[in-house]
């Protein structure tokens, strides 16, 4: 497994507060965060931040032991059930709380035909589009500096032919075309926050998504990263499909985010189900054999994705079993106990792919360090410093009294 691109090799000069070299001393180098985004749905943080209940504290505490990247829900129909009354406060408080825990936050999504606001339907297409752009302005501008990553538009491959129910976004997509709509919403998001990471996100990994991306890039759409959903309720993709998908979508030269990953620890959903939402069950239990299978498959998938140079983020969709479709898809069970997948992933991210070492400086205060890209605490004999190591450039670190 070649993961050298996930590491830096740095020559570091350690100095005291007066600029003198810290020579022939042992320096503790402890990683505090990854540059790679190891993510999970962060929906459980909302009730904890807003209500402070003990059950959700237990859930969020264990979440924070692994992940540095969380997705929060901005589904328009839920975020603004009544026109002009958005639920900004609870998501702002939750995002700020996650930031305080060193977690990067993504908003999902700004535009989508599903979970759209019903009150939009009373307007004509021109007005719907105007309100869609105003909505993007409000969220991207209002959350700037707190949320600087967005799934701008979701599942556009199917959007203009979506026929399960009428909705405002499908209407405007039919009128403007896929690329036309994508271009307008991306340009508005980019205008509101030029430094934001803006994703196009889809579950469709066929050539249709490739054609759509190609059309967007040819039209000058400012896509920052390609989002790939990987809900595997009907069975694990496996090495071959993963490699094939990565090969095709890396051809665009853009970062790839696996935005919605699901692997279950119970009975596999039948293959004849075309829309995952159509699988409605009263119970969907996790099993011991299923939990072992889930842990093994997640480990293999994460190793493949972490090794790939274009992949910058992996988000598992459900943290707790039963969250979506009642599936046993989480890292913890319904009683909040830890599943084998949790223990495996924590060991992988926080031990195997983690740097916690002691280094010895030379007579001039120098040391050459090989470490995973990320943030660090550095300490020696009552002196400390923080640093981010993201490249191989030489650096001087000045240590100050704690």
N, C-alpha and C positions, 0 to 999 in steps of 0.2 A: 504494500500500500504506500503510494507516494503522496505524502501530504507536506512536502517541503515548502510549498507555496503558502501554507498556513502559518509558517514560522518566519522569524527574522533572525539574522545573525548580526549583532550589533557590537561595535567597539564603544565601550562606555568609560568615560573618565568621571570618577567620583571625587567631589570636592567638599570641604567643610564650608561653613558660612563665610569665611574669609577668603575663599578661593584656593586654599591649600589642598594638595592632593591627599586623599585618604589612602595611605599606602600600606600594603601588606596586611589588610584587614578583611575580615569576613563580612559580607553584605548579604542580608536576607532579601531575596527577591520573591515576592508573593503576588501571584496573579489575582486580580479582583474582577476582571470582566474579559470576555472574548470580543474580538472584532467581528467574528462570524456571528450571525444572528440565529441563535437557537430559540425558537419561538413556540408559543402555544396560545390558544384562545384565552383571553383574559377576562371573559365575561363575569366570572365569579368574583372579581374584585369590586364590581359595582355594588352589590348588596353589602359587601364588607365595609367599603368606604362610606356608604350612605347610612348604614344601620349599625355597623360594628358588632354583628352577632358572632358568637364564639365558633359556630360551625364553619362559617366562611373564613374566619381567621385561621382555623386549622387548614382549610383548603389552600388559602393563599400563601400561608407560611411554607407549606411543602412545595408549592409552585415556585416560589422564589429561590428555593435551594437548587434549582436546575436552570431555569430559563432567564434570558436577558432581553426578551423581545415579546411583546404582547399585542394581540389584535383586539380592538374594541369595536362594538357594533354601532354603526351609523345608518342602519336601514331606515330610509326616509319615512316609511309608513309607521315605524315605531318611534323614531326620533322626533317626529313632528306630527302627532296624530291629529292635532287641530292646527290649521294654517296660522302661522305667526306665533306658535307656542312651542318652540323646539326645546328638547330636553338637554340643553347645553350644560346646565349646572352640574348634573350628576356625572356626565362624561368628562367635563373639565376637571372636577375634583378627583375622579378616578385616574385620569391621565397624569395629573400632577403627582398623585400618590405613587404611581408606577415610576415616574421620572425620579422621584426621591429615593427609590429603591434601585436606581441605576438600570432601569428597564426602558428600552426604546419602545415607542408605541406607534402602531399603525392604525389608521381609521379605515373601516370597511363597511360599505363602499359609498362613494359619492353619487353614483348613478347606476341604477339596476332596475330592470323591469319587474322583478319579483320583490315583494315587500315594499312596493312603491306606495306613495301616499294616495289614498283614494280620493281625497278632495281635489286633486289635480284634474280629475276627469271632467269637471264642469267647464274647463277652459279649452280654448282652441289650441292647435298645435304651436302657433307662434307664441302664445302666452305661456304654454307649458315649457317651451324651450327657454324663455326668458326667466321663468321661475327656477328652472333647473340650474341655470348659470348663476343666478342670485344665491341659490342654495350653496353652490360650490364656493362662491366668494365668501359667504358668511362663515362656512366651516373652515376652509383653508386659511383664510385671513385671521379668523377668530382664534384658532388653535395654533397659529404659527409660533414656533419656538417650543411648543409642548408636544404637538404631533406634527412631524415634518415628513411623514410617509403616508401615502394614501393609495388604496385600490380605487383608482379614479372611476373606472367603469367596469362592470362585471358581466361576463358571459354574453359577449356581443355576437358570437358566432350564431347563436340561436335567437338572439333578441328580435329581429324583425319578423321572424316566422313563428314566434312563441304564440300558441293558440289555446292555452289552458284557460285563460281569462283575459278580458280586455284590461289594458292598463295604459297610463299616459306615456311611459317611456317607450314601449313598443310602438306606439303611434308615431312619436317623433323620429324613431329610428327608421320606420318605414318611409317616412317623408324625406329624411335627410341622407339615407343610406348608412351603412355601418361606419365606413371611414369618415363620412361627413359628420356624423354625431361624435365619434371618437375625437376627431380633430378639434371640434368646438369645446368639448368638456376638458380636454387636456390643455388646450391653450389658455382657458380660463384659470385652471388650477395652477399652471406654470406662471401666469401673470400675477396671481395672488401670492405665490411663494416660489420665486425662481430657484431657491435652493432645495426645494422639497424633492423627495424620491417619489416618482409617480409611476404606478404600475397599471398595465393592462392585464386583466386576470380572467382566466377561463378554465372550465373543466374539459373542454374539447381539445384533445391533443392530436387531432387528425390534421391532414394537409390543409383543411379549411382554416384552421387557426394560423398556420404558417402563411397562407395567402393573405389573410387579414393583416397580420403583422407587417408583411412586405408592403401591402398597400398603404398602411399607416406611415411607415418609414419613408416611402416614396412621396407621401403627401406632407412630410415634414413634421409629423406628430412627435412632440417631445417625450417619448417613452423612455423612462429611466431604467426599467427592468421588466422582464417578462414574468408574469405570474402564472404558475401551473398548479391547478387543483389536482389532488390525487386521493380522492375518497375511494378507498378500496374495500367497500363493504362486501363486494362480490369476489374477493380474493386478492391476494398480493400480486402486484404487477410482476415481480421477479427481476432478476439481473438483466435479462435480455431486453425486456420492454423498457426498463429504466435507462439502459445504455442507448437504446434506439431513440427514445424521446430526448435524451440529453444531446445526442449527436445532431438531431434535426434542429432543435431550438438554439443550440449554441452557435449555429451557422450565422445567426444575426449579429454575433459579437456583442450582445447585451448581457448584463447580469441576469441570472435566473433565480427566481424565488419559488420554492415549493410552498405555496401559500395556505393550502388546506389539506393536510395529510390525515388520512384515517386508516388505521388497521385495527381490526376487531379481535376480541378474545373469546368469541362464542361461535355459534353456528353461522356459516357464511350465507349471505343473502342469495336467493336463487338467481341464476343467470338470466332467466326470462324477464326479469324486472328491467324495464327500460329507463324509467325515471326513479331514482332512489327514493324519492318522497312517496312513491306509491306503495312502498313496503310498510304497512301499518300493522304493528303487533302489540299485544297487551304486555308481553314481557320478552326480554331478549337477554337471557342470562349469560354471564361470563362463566367459563369452565376452567378447571386446572390445566387441561391439555391445551385449551385455547389460549390461555395466558402465557404458557411457554412458547407456543407458536407465535403469538403476537410479539413477545420480547425478541425472539430470534429474527423475525422479519424486520422489525424496526431497527435492530442493530445492523443487519445487512444493508438496509436501505440508507441509513445514516452514514455508514462507512462509504458507500458508493457516492453519495451526494457530497460529503465532506471532502472527498478526494478530487471531485471534479472542479476545475479552476473557474468555471463560470457561475457556479452556485454560490450565492452569498447568504441565503437564508432558508431555513426549514421551519415551518409552523405546523404543529399538530393541532387539529381543529378542536377536539374535545379533551379537556383535562380530566374530567370525571365521567365515569360510566353513566350511560343513560341520557346524555345531554341532547343529542340530535338523533331522532328516530328511535330513541330508547336503546341505541346500540351500545354494546360493551366495548367502547372505543377509547376509553380513557387510560391514563396512567395510574389513576386511583379508582378503587371500587366505590360503590354507592355509599358504603359506610366510612369512606375516606381512608381506608387502609391502602397501603402501597402495594401495587402489583409488581410482578417481576420486571415488566417493561420500565417502570419508574426506577427501580434499583439499577437496572442495566444502564439506562441512559444517564443517570447521575454519575455512575462510575466512569462512563465513557467521556462525558463532557468535563466533569470536575476532577478527574484523576488522569486518565490516559491522555486526554487532550488539554492538559492544564500544566502550567509551570509553577512550581513551588520549590525553589532551590536556594542554596547558599553558595556564593561565589567568593573567590579570594582575589583581591586586587594585587597588582604588581607594585614595584617600588615607586612608580609614578602615578598610582591611583587608577590604572587602567584594568579593564577586564573585558574579555570577549564572551558575549552571552548568546546562546541559542535558545529562543523562547517562542511560544505561541503568540501570535499577534493579539494585542489587547492592552488592557490597563493594568498597572502594577503599583503596589506599595513596596518601597525600598527602605530598609532600616538597618542601623548599626549603632550600638552603644548609646542609645538615647537620641540619636539623630534619625531623621526620616525624610522621605520625599515621595512624591507620586509622579508617575510618568506613563505615557502611552507609547508603546512600541509597535509601529505599523510598517516600518521599512528598515532597510539595512544601513541607513546613514549613521555615521558616527555621531555621538551625542555626549554632552557634559551634563551631569546631574549634580546639583548642589544640595547637600544635605543640611537640614536645619534642625534645631532642637525641637523635640516633640512637645 
